[in-house]
Amino acid sequence: MKDILVHELEPYSVTVGKGKIKELMIAIGDDNPFFYSLGSAKDAGYDGTPVPLTFLQIIDYHGSYGFQEKMEVC
């Protein structure tokens, strides 16, 4: 896989609060209970409330590499 990468950015971490996950799920109309209830998340096999894949786009706006920074490494 590394041979097809154009550039690689340094890893970073972002703390995601359960309230923000819930806000997104309400906004997109996803009523899956494991996004709203820790008990439901654990019953589904998660350690905690899972972060939906669509949330990764939101992370770009809060503390990660911005568009400009991503383009500068090219």
Protein Blocks (a to p, Z undefined) as FASTA:
>chain_A
ZZmpfbdcddddddddfklmmmmmmmnopabfklmpmklmmmnopabdcddfklmmmmmm
nopacfklmmmmZZ
